């Protein structure tokens, strides 16, 4: 059986394997001795052995610098699949170095070697390996502070352009200096993933819902959306704190007709058909009868009666009377044609 820690022992990266700390759906964590201190060694499982396999949504937007390798990954060749697996494992190391440098409470990374991540061992106030948030015993008065702390960490990550993507009480350790976020191989690039907003809102809501189950007074359902709105507007900073208030409605809205209309009180101003300073008459509320014709040639005004004009000889104009009216003498239908025929016969 292949021992993934054997290359690290052979290369002198670690001095001793102490014990297995825990197992997860995508990796096992071991306690090892390196450089005179005890650190955690995260050994990733092969893709076939991982229970977390549907990772295509998480990989969206991820690129490698080598264009040839990227093309192979896009084609899904054997080399490309192996390269994608290596990139998946290295992603957590890159994220930890980036976030730790930004002051986010994550395990301090030590080294990434031969697909194994060495990082700080998170301990509690007594020096023992820290428990997960889901297993910790929190007093009710501690819950609100824990939620605010984790929300602040999520804000700091988003300010760095990253989203955990799978944040839950199972991926948080209750360390001696506060909650520590762990397990980031599926970390999301907020600017290059079309589902980034969905992932972020789910992360914040997972933590809020768990904390609200311990303290029912914790009701801040809109925090995630307010944080994301600040990020989209480029107003997000690491110290951003959501207000918990609903967003104010816009001062003006654009109806489907394309005319601008005030959102608070009052109707639309007069349409183009109305004169300057006038308003289109309003129909009384509750009216069910036919609409009253509008003035000044409105849409429902009665159409004018059309009168037919027939040109007579020598440029004289005759007007045909409306239907039902009596024709004047000498203007019977066809009279002009008969006069022209008599004139031609005389000639």
KADAUR-V152636 format. One record per residue. N is the residue number from 1. RES is the residue in one small letter. D_FIRST is the distance of its C-alpha to the first C-alpha in Angstrom with 2 decimals. Layout:
N&RES&D_FIRST ; N&RES&D_FIRST
//
This chain:
1&x&0.00 ; 2&x&3.81 ; 3&x&6.38 ; 4&x&9.53 ; 5&x&11.81 ; 6&x&11.08 ; 7&x&13.58 ; 8&x&16.09 ; 9&x&16.00 ; 10&x&16.44 ; 11&x&19.25 ; 12&x&20.91 ; 13&x&20.95 ; 14&x&19.83 ; 15&x&20.69 ; 16&x&18.82 ; 17&x&16.60 ; 18&x&19.01 ; 19&x&17.75 ; 20&x&16.69 ; 21&x&19.97 ; 22&x&19.71 ; 23&x&17.96 ; 24&x&19.73 ; 25&x&20.04 ; 26&x&18.74 ; 27&x&16.87 ; 28&x&15.78 ; 29&x&17.91 ; 30&x&17.16 ; 31&x&19.91 ; 32&x&19.66 ; 33&x&22.37 ; 34&x&23.64 ; 35&x&27.05 ; 36&x&28.22 ; 37&x&27.69 ; 38&x&25.28 ; 39&x&24.02 ; 40&x&21.80 ; 41&x&18.66 ; 42&x&18.07 ; 43&x&14.67 ; 44&x&15.43 ; 45&x&13.67 ; 46&x&13.61 ; 47&x&17.02 ; 48&x&16.05 ; 49&x&14.65 ; 50&x&17.65 ; 51&x&20.67 ; 52&x&22.89 ; 53&x&23.15 ; 54&x&26.90 ; 55&x&27.20 ; 56&x&29.76 ; 57&x&32.60 ; 58&x&30.86 ; 59&x&30.16 ; 60&x&33.82 ; 61&x&35.47 ; 62&x&32.37 ; 63&x&32.80 ; 64&x&31.24 ; 65&x&33.57 ; 66&x&32.61 ; 67&x&34.68 ; 68&x&32.85 ; 69&x&29.52 ; 70&x&31.40 ; 71&x&32.88 ; 72&x&29.54 ; 73&x&28.30 ; 74&x&31.54 ; 75&x&31.19 ; 76&x&27.66 ; 77&x&26.48 ; 78&x&22.87 ; 79&x&23.44 ; 80&x&25.30 ; 81&x&22.60 ; 82&x&20.08 ; 83&x&22.94 ; 84&x&23.78 ; 85&x&20.31 ; 86&x&20.57 ; 87&x&24.12 ; 88&x&23.18 ; 89&x&20.88 ; 90&x&23.54 ; 91&x&26.33 ; 92&x&25.82 ; 93&x&25.94 ; 94&x&29.11 ; 95&x&30.68 ; 96&x&30.08 ; 97&x&31.71 ; 98&x&34.56 ; 99&x&35.22 ; 100&x&34.95 ; 101&x&37.47 ; 102&x&39.74 ; 103&x&39.76 ; 104&x&37.75 ; 105&x&36.05 ; 106&x&32.35 ; 107&x&29.69 ; 108&x&30.46 ; 109&x&27.84 ; 110&x&26.74 ; 111&x&24.46 ; 112&x&22.23 ; 113&x&19.78 ; 114&x&16.88 ; 115&x&16.95 ; 116&x&16.97 ; 117&x&20.37 ; 118&x&21.86 ; 119&x&24.98 ; 120&x&27.48 ; 121&x&26.82 ; 122&x&29.55 ; 123&x&31.40 ; 124&x&34.45 ; 125&x&37.83 ; 126&x&36.66 ; 127&x&33.66 ; 128&x&31.07 ; 129&x&28.45 ; 130&x&30.66 ; 131&x&30.66 ; 132&x&30.65 ; 133&x&34.13 ; 134&x&33.73 ; 135&x&33.05 ; 136&x&35.66 ; 137&x&39.10 ; 138&x&41.65 ; 139&x&45.37 ; 140&x&47.49 ; 141&x&49.18 ; 142&x&45.86 ; 143&x&44.80 ; 144&x&47.18 ; 145&x&46.22 ; 146&x&42.49 ; 147&x&43.13 ; 148&x&45.37 ; 149&x&42.77 ; 150&x&40.00 ; 151&x&42.53 ; 152&x&43.41 ; 153&x&39.78 ; 154&x&39.58 ; 155&x&42.87 ; 156&x&41.63 ; 157&x&38.55 ; 158&x&40.85 ; 159&x&43.22 ; 160&x&40.35 ; 161&x&39.89 ; 162&x&36.64 ; 163&x&35.95 ; 164&x&33.00 ; 165&x&32.84 ; 166&x&31.07 ; 167&x&32.97 ; 168&x&33.32 ; 169&x&33.56 ; 170&x&29.77 ; 171&x&29.36 ; 172&x&31.87 ; 173&x&31.45 ; 174&x&34.64 ; 175&x&34.62 ; 176&x&37.36 ; 177&x&39.17 ; 178&x&38.88 ; 179&x&36.48 ; 180&x&33.58 ; 181&x&32.17 ; 182&x&28.39 ; 183&x&25.87 ; 184&x&27.42 ; 185&x&25.06 ; 186&x&27.53 ; 187&x&30.55 ; 188&x&33.59 ; 189&x&36.01 ; 190&x&39.32 ; 191&x&41.42 ; 192&x&39.38 ; 193&x&38.14 ; 194&x&40.71 ; 195&x&39.36 ; 196&x&39.30 ; 197&x&42.19 ; 198&x&40.61 ; 199&x&37.40 ; 200&x&39.46 ; 201&x&41.81 ; 202&x&39.01 ; 203&x&37.34 ; 204&x&40.65 ; 205&x&41.60 ; 206&x&38.35 ; 207&x&39.08 ; 208&x&42.80 ; 209&x&42.41 ; 210&x&40.16 ; 211&x&42.59 ; 212&x&45.54 ; 213&x&44.15 ; 214&x&44.49 ; 215&x&47.78 ; 216&x&49.84 ; 217&x&52.23 ; 218&x&49.66 ; 219&x&50.74 ; 220&x&49.99 ; 221&x&48.89 ; 222&x&50.19 ; 223&x&48.32 ; 224&x&45.65 ; 225&x&48.28 ; 226&x&50.51 ; 227&x&47.73 ; 228&x&46.73 ; 229&x&50.41 ; 230&x&50.79 ; 231&x&47.77 ; 232&x&49.27 ; 233&x&52.61 ; 234&x&51.03 ; 235&x&52.38 ; 236&x&49.11 ; 237&x&48.50 ; 238&x&45.95 ; 239&x&48.68 ; 240&x&49.74 ; 241&x&50.56 ; 242&x&51.41 ; 243&x&54.83 ; 244&x&54.02 ; 245&x&57.13 ; 246&x&57.30 ; 247&x&57.96 ; 248&x&61.64 ; 249&x&62.87 ; 250&x&64.04 ; 251&x&67.75 ; 252&x&68.29 ; 253&x&66.74 ; 254&x&67.26 ; 255&x&68.24 ; 256&x&67.49 ; 257&x&71.00 ; 258&x&70.24 ; 259&x&72.90 ; 260&x&71.97 ; 261&x&72.64 ; 262&x&72.68 ; 263&x&70.06 ; 264&x&72.29 ; 265&x&75.61 ; 266&x&78.17 ; 267&x&77.94 ; 268&x&77.54 ; 269&x&80.43 ; 270&x&82.93 ; 271&x&81.74 ; 272&x&83.12 ; 273&x&85.89 ; 274&x&87.39 ; 275&x&89.74 ; 276&x&89.11 ; 277&x&88.89 ; 278&x&88.78 ; 279&x&86.08 ; 280&x&85.27 ; 281&x&86.87 ; 282&x&84.37 ; 283&x&84.33 ; 284&x&84.98 ; 285&x&81.99 ; 286&x&81.99 ; 287&x&84.32 ; 288&x&83.78 ; 289&x&86.88 ; 290&x&87.15 ; 291&x&86.47 ; 292&x&89.65 ; 293&x&90.45 ; 294&x&89.74 ; 295&x&92.45 ; 296&x&92.82 ; 297&x&91.61 ; 298&x&88.51 ; 299&x&86.14 ; 300&x&88.06 ; 301&x&91.60 ; 302&x&93.84 ; 303&x&94.07 ; 304&x&97.55 ; 305&x&99.75 ; 306&x&99.72 ; 307&x&103.20 ; 308&x&103.61 ; 309&x&105.70 ; 310&x&107.57 ; 311&x&109.23 ; 312&x&112.95 ; 313&x&115.29 ; 314&x&116.60 ; 315&x&113.67 ; 316&x&114.79 ; 317&x&112.00 ; 318&x&112.20 ; 319&x&110.06 ; 320&x&109.22 ; 321&x&109.72 ; 322&x&106.95 ; 323&x&106.56 ; 324&x&109.32 ; 325&x&111.76 ; 326&x&115.14 ; 327&x&115.45 ; 328&x&118.46 ; 329&x&121.30 ; 330&x&120.84 ; 331&x&117.07 ; 332&x&116.27 ; 333&x&113.10 ; 334&x&113.85 ; 335&x&117.05 ; 336&x&115.83 ; 337&x&114.99 ; 338&x&118.43 ; 339&x&120.18 ; 340&x&118.27 ; 341&x&119.23 ; 342&x&122.93 ; 343&x&122.85 ; 344&x&121.46 ; 345&x&124.14 ; 346&x&126.95 ; 347&x&125.74
//
